[in-house]
């Protein structure tokens, strides 16, 4: 790893917030599926259906929002510049470690 690169320091916050967001989305999806079926479909079925149908889009939207708008370090981190690439990698399979990002250099005087 070069002197100017670092693992995203906000990754633990990102992962925690994304998990909370996905759990809420799965609960909402369970409600919609249950309403349509006329009975409680159960969490396992709702989760499996959500993962098959919605998780890719929801995870991409969350990553774009978090990295582009919510991250406390977004001005110093270049991960926002590579979000599309991260989404392609994520779609191809789970990433074993957080991405390595290069800190932006300050352009101030």
C-alpha positions in Angstrom: 0.0 0.0 0.0 1.4 3.4 -0.9 1.8 6.3 1.5 -1.2 8.1 0.0 -3.6 5.2 0.2 -5.7 3.9 3.0 -8.6 1.5 3.6 -11.8 3.5 3.8 -12.0 4.6 7.5 -15.8 5.0 7.3 -16.3 1.4 6.2 -17.5 0.2 9.7 -20.1 3.0 9.8 -21.1 2.3 6.2 -21.5 -1.4 6.9 -23.5 -0.9 10.0 -25.8 1.7 8.4 -26.3 -0.4 5.3 -27.3 -3.5 7.4 -29.8 -1.4 9.3 -31.2 0.0 6.0 -31.4 -3.5 4.4 -33.2 -4.9 7.4 -35.8 -2.2 7.2 -36.2 -2.8 3.5 -36.7 -6.5 4.0 -39.3 -5.9 6.7 -41.2 -3.5 4.4 -40.9 -6.1 1.6 -42.3 -8.8 3.9 -45.3 -6.6 4.6 -46.0 -6.1 0.9 -45.6 -9.8 0.1 -47.8 -10.7 3.1 -50.5 -8.2 2.0 -50.4 -9.6 -1.5 -50.6 -13.2 -0.3 -53.3 -12.5 2.3 -51.2 -14.0 5.1 -47.8 -13.6 6.8 -45.2 -15.0 4.4 -42.5 -15.2 7.0 -39.2 -13.5 7.2 -37.2 -16.2 5.5 -39.3 -16.1 2.4 -39.3 -12.3 2.3 -35.6 -12.1 2.8 -35.0 -14.6 0.0 -37.3 -12.8 -2.4 -35.7 -9.4 -1.5 -32.2 -10.8 -2.2 -33.3 -12.2 -5.5 -35.3 -9.2 -6.7 -34.2 -6.0 -5.0 -30.9 -6.2 -3.1 -28.6 -5.2 -6.0 -30.5 -2.0 -6.7 -31.1 -1.1 -3.0 -27.4 -1.7 -2.1 -26.2 0.4 -5.1 -28.6 3.3 -4.1 -27.5 3.1 -0.5 -23.8 3.1 -1.4 -24.2 6.1 -3.7 -26.1 8.1 -1.1 -23.8 7.2 1.8 -20.5 7.8 0.0 -21.7 10.8 -2.0 -23.8 12.6 0.7 -23.5 11.1 4.2 -19.9 10.1 4.7 -18.1 12.4 7.1 -14.9 11.9 5.1 -16.4 12.3 1.6 -14.3 15.4 0.8 -11.0 13.6 1.6 -11.8 10.2 0.1 -11.7 9.2 -3.5 -14.1 6.3 -3.0 -16.9 8.5 -4.3 -15.0 8.6 -7.6 -15.1 4.8 -7.9 -18.7 4.0 -6.8 -19.7 2.6 -10.2 -16.7 0.3 -10.1 -17.4 -0.8 -6.6 -21.0 -1.6 -7.6 -19.7 -3.7 -10.6 -17.3 -5.6 -8.2 -20.1 -6.1 -5.7 -22.4 -7.5 -8.3 -19.7 -9.9 -9.5 -19.3 -11.4 -6.0 -18.7 -10.4 -2.4 -15.6 -8.3 -1.7 -13.4 -10.0 0.8 -12.0 -6.7 2.3 -13.0 -3.0 2.1 -11.7 -1.2 -1.0 -8.4 0.6 -0.9 -8.9 4.2 -1.6 -6.5 7.1 -2.2 -7.0 10.2 -0.1 -7.5 13.4 -2.1 -4.9 16.0 -1.7 -6.1 19.4 -0.5 -6.1 22.2 -3.1 -6.3 24.9 -0.4 -3.5 27.4 -0.3 
